[in-house]
């Protein structure tokens, strides 16, 4: 029986830990961004998106969801705790409450512990990307979790202004990676394409492609009438893997402090 459970859940725990990680959305406090007298259209849009985003110090989220890969699917529930720019902790359970895994991530590494699967693993972000089959790092994980702008170079305001440019079409306002700028950097792992709501400047979609031009992930954010995040949908859009993760937000809290305890073995 234990081996059957291992086979059923092992792949999905890895999928959840290394390629989904997509929740939060504490849309409560607004960021204040100092405006300049003269700025480019690119900078103006970046600043408006940042102002529209929640300012998070510590956040806690409870969720339910499901993951699918090809013809296999699994339901789950769990909790996420975030200390902005420092650490992310995820407790993942089955729909009947059995603990599946605990995931801890900081800027350097990712830890994955599953007593059910007798699994204890620590990897740096480069190795994590290799295991997931996609370029991942702390910036992309945190950006998706918080529905915020991010780039392969980082997520500070100056970096965003330097590396994102406006690309408008008939239907959408978009912020995309300035590929000519980013390709000058040796550590570029991926490019972004954010679809922005023209009125509220909240992010509706975030797409990621690798440096070879292959689209690898499409993240869709669904909000309620108060513009609070209620659902996140992530789909793999490459030609080799067919996976999808759907997250339903049950409860979210923005706090001044959350204690995050994780035994990093």
Secondary structure, DSSP 8 states (H G I E B T S, - for coil): -HHHHHHHHHHHHHHIIIII--------SB------SS--HHHHHHHHHHHHSB--SEEEEEEEEEEEETTEEEEEEEEEEEETTTEEEEEEE-TTS-EEEEEEEESSEEEEEETTTTEEEEEEHHHHHHHHTS---HHHHHHHHTT---BTTB-SHHHHHHHEEEEE-SS-EEEEE-HHHHTTSTT--EEEEEEE-TTT--EEEEEEEETTS-EEEEEEEEE-TTS-EEEEEEEE-SSS--EEEEEEEEEEEEES---------
